Each structure stands twice: as structure tokens, then as C-alpha cells.
Amino acid sequence: MNDLADGLDTVVSFPDFTTSPDTITSSSIARLVAYWHGCSIDGRVPLRADIDPAAIKDLLPNIVLTEIDAAFRVRYRLVGTRVVEFNKLDFTGAYLDDMRWDVTERYSRAYRRVAETGLPHYGIDSWPLARNLHGRSEVVMLPLSTDGSRVDRCLSMEDFLFASHDLPVG
């Protein structure tokens, strides 16, 4: 979830999130989306209570669960260990608008669209790493509801498509 290219605050522009999964290559994201669809009854957005972490246990390190409050502030309720590792920050409990990586408000727009449409949204991020390597992550945001009517949660996943040993040290 990094819109910052480096420590110099260089903003990298990526396309906005979209409802089309065409650019996503991650088989893990495909499995999560299939699981989410399976939790939907009669085409409704799944309830948060419908999601069983044990059913997606191997995906949990890459999972992010957010809460969208009535004032449309996005709070990170759960951040998986692999997401923490690659971001070098555990932002569980933090609000998106307090974080530095959403300088272009790309994630804010995506969460708003997910909440308004009730549809999955997909995106890609990339940033420079050490030794002229580039990191890449594919992201999905899946709407959830706690009351069956309003999308007020998102089940998201980041699949980092590079090895942890490629990360810069420090």
C-alpha cells in the first residue's frame, strides 16, 4: 500500500482501482475472491460474520481488514503479518487518512467506491527496491457488511510479488 516511491516522498502515479480483475495475476487473490463469492447469499455482500478465518488460514498473513465509519474514515482493524513485514509498520488501529502512503488519495477513492458499489476492486502497486529491483503488489478490496445493508468493512489482500530478501535494509 505504498504510493511513495522512496524516502524522498516522490509520488508514483498508478491507475485507480477498478472492478476488473484483468491485471491481477495472483492465484492467492483469485482464491480469496472465490471464497468471498462463496460467502455471498443471493448476490448480497457477505456479512463480516460470514468470513471464517480458518477457511483462509494460509492467506491471513496478507489480509487487511478495514472498517469504514459513517463519516467515511477508514480504520485498519487487522493487518496481516506479511503486510506488516513489507510495510515495515504495523498500522493496526490507524486511520488511512493519517497514513503517509495515500498522498494521491487513491486508496481513499477505492474504499469509497467499494462502499458505494458493493463490488470488489483491484489494483496494482510498484516501488523501487535495493539493487535496482522493483517491488510489486497486487491488491483486492472486497466489501463486507456487519448489518446486511451498508458496506462498512473491507476484506483486502495484498500479494507481494517479490521475496523478502529483496527488501532494502533499514
C-alpha positions as CSV (number, residue, x, y, z in Angstrom):
1,M,0.0,0.0,0.0
2,N,2.8,2.3,-0.8
3,D,2.1,5.3,-3.0
4,L,5.6,6.7,-2.1
5,A,8.4,5.6,-4.4
6,D,11.2,6.3,-1.9
7,G,12.2,8.2,1.2
8,L,12.2,11.4,-0.8
9,D,8.4,11.4,-1.0
10,T,8.4,11.1,-4.7
11,V,4.8,10.4,-5.7
12,V,4.3,7.5,-8.1
13,S,1.0,7.6,-10.0
14,F,-0.8,4.3,-10.5
15,P,-4.2,3.8,-12.2
16,D,-7.1,3.9,-9.8
17,F,-8.6,0.7,-8.5
18,T,-11.1,-0.9,-10.9
19,T,-13.8,-3.6,-10.7
20,S,-12.0,-5.5,-13.5
21,P,-9.6,-8.3,-12.3
22,D,-7.9,-8.3,-15.7
23,T,-4.5,-7.1,-14.5
24,I,-4.3,-9.4,-11.5
25,T,-2.1,-12.5,-11.8
26,S,-2.1,-13.6,-8.2
27,S,-3.6,-17.1,-7.6
28,S,-3.9,-16.2,-3.9
29,I,-6.1,-13.2,-4.7
30,A,-8.2,-15.3,-7.1
31,R,-8.7,-17.9,-4.2
32,L,-9.8,-15.1,-1.8
33,V,-12.2,-13.7,-4.3
34,A,-13.7,-17.1,-4.9
35,Y,-14.1,-17.7,-1.2
36,W,-15.7,-14.2,-0.8
37,H,-18.2,-15.0,-3.6
38,G,-19.0,-18.3,-1.9
39,C,-19.9,-16.4,1.3
40,S,-22.4,-14.3,-0.6
41,I,-26.0,-15.4,-0.5
42,D,-28.4,-14.3,-3.3
43,G,-25.8,-11.9,-4.6
44,R,-25.7,-9.8,-1.4
45,V,-22.5,-8.5,0.1
46,P,-21.2,-11.1,2.6
47,L,-21.6,-10.3,6.3
48,R,-18.4,-9.9,8.3
49,A,-19.7,-12.8,10.4
50,D,-19.8,-15.0,7.2
51,I,-16.0,-14.9,6.9
52,D,-14.3,-17.8,8.7
53,P,-10.5,-17.1,9.1
54,A,-9.9,-20.8,9.4
55,A,-11.1,-21.3,5.9
56,I,-8.5,-18.9,4.5
57,K,-5.8,-19.6,7.1
58,D,-2.9,-19.6,4.6
59,L,-4.0,-16.2,3.2
60,L,-4.2,-14.5,6.6
61,P,-0.6,-13.1,6.6
62,N,-1.6,-11.0,3.5
63,I,-5.1,-10.0,4.7
64,V,-6.1,-6.5,5.8
65,L,-9.5,-5.9,7.4
66,T,-10.8,-2.3,7.5
67,E,-13.7,-0.6,9.0
68,I,-15.5,2.3,7.2
69,D,-17.3,4.5,9.6
70,A,-20.3,6.7,8.9
71,A,-18.1,9.8,8.4
72,F,-16.2,7.7,5.9
73,R,-13.0,7.3,7.8
74,V,-11.2,4.1,7.0
75,R,-9.6,2.4,10.1
76,Y,-7.3,-0.6,9.8
77,R,-8.8,-3.2,12.2
78,L,-6.4,-6.1,11.3
79,V,-3.2,-6.1,9.4
80,G,-1.6,-9.4,8.4
81,T,2.0,-10.2,9.5
82,R,3.3,-10.3,5.9
83,V,1.7,-6.8,5.2
84,V,3.4,-5.5,8.3
85,E,6.7,-7.1,7.3
86,F,6.7,-5.5,3.8
87,N,5.5,-2.1,5.0
88,K,7.9,-2.2,8.0
89,L,5.0,-0.9,10.1
90,D,2.1,-2.4,12.0
91,F,-0.7,0.1,11.2
92,T,-3.5,-1.9,13.0
93,G,-5.8,0.7,14.6
94,A,-4.6,3.5,12.4
95,Y,-6.8,5.6,10.1
96,L,-6.0,5.7,6.4
97,D,-6.1,9.5,6.3
98,D,-3.4,9.6,9.0
99,M,-1.0,7.4,6.9
100,R,1.5,8.9,4.5
101,W,1.1,6.5,1.6
102,D,-2.3,7.7,0.4
103,V,-1.0,11.1,-0.7
104,T,-2.8,10.8,-4.0
105,E,-6.0,9.6,-2.2
106,R,-6.1,6.6,-4.5
107,Y,-6.9,4.2,-1.6
108,S,-9.5,6.6,-0.2
109,R,-11.2,6.7,-3.6
110,A,-11.1,2.9,-3.9
111,Y,-12.6,2.3,-0.4
112,R,-15.4,4.8,-1.2
113,R,-16.1,3.1,-4.5
114,V,-16.2,-0.3,-2.8
115,A,-18.6,1.0,-0.1
116,E,-20.8,2.7,-2.7
117,T,-21.0,-0.1,-5.3
118,G,-20.6,-3.2,-3.1
119,L,-18.2,-4.6,-5.7
120,P,-14.7,-6.0,-5.5
121,H,-12.0,-3.5,-6.6
122,Y,-8.5,-4.5,-7.8
123,G,-5.2,-2.5,-8.0
124,I,-1.5,-2.8,-8.5
125,D,1.3,-1.0,-6.7
126,S,5.0,-0.9,-7.5
127,W,8.1,0.8,-6.0
128,P,11.9,0.7,-6.2
129,L,13.8,-1.7,-4.0
130,A,17.5,-2.2,-3.4
131,R,19.9,-3.3,-6.2
132,N,17.7,-1.9,-9.0
133,L,14.9,-4.3,-8.2
134,H,11.2,-3.3,-8.1
135,G,8.6,-4.5,-5.7
136,R,5.1,-5.2,-6.9
137,S,1.9,-5.9,-5.1
138,E,-1.5,-6.8,-6.4
139,V,-4.4,-5.8,-4.2
140,V,-8.1,-6.7,-3.9
141,M,-10.7,-4.9,-1.8
142,L,-13.8,-7.0,-1.0
143,P,-16.9,-5.3,0.6
144,L,-18.4,-6.7,3.8
145,S,-21.3,-5.6,5.9
146,T,-22.0,-6.0,9.6
147,D,-25.7,-5.2,9.4
148,G,-26.6,-6.7,6.0
149,S,-27.4,-3.3,4.4
150,R,-24.4,-1.0,4.5
151,V,-20.9,-1.8,3.4
152,D,-18.9,-0.9,6.5
153,R,-16.0,-3.3,6.3
154,C,-13.5,-4.4,3.6
155,L,-11.6,-7.6,3.4
156,S,-8.5,-6.8,1.5
157,M,-5.4,-8.7,0.4
158,E,-2.0,-7.6,-0.8
159,D,0.0,-10.2,-2.6
160,F,3.7,-9.1,-2.7
161,L,5.3,-10.5,-5.8
162,F,8.9,-10.4,-4.7
163,A,10.9,-12.1,-2.0
164,S,11.5,-10.5,1.5
165,H,15.3,-10.8,0.9
166,D,14.9,-8.2,-1.9
167,L,13.7,-5.6,0.5
168,P,16.1,-2.7,1.3
169,V,17.6,-3.0,4.8
170,G,17.0,-0.2,7.3
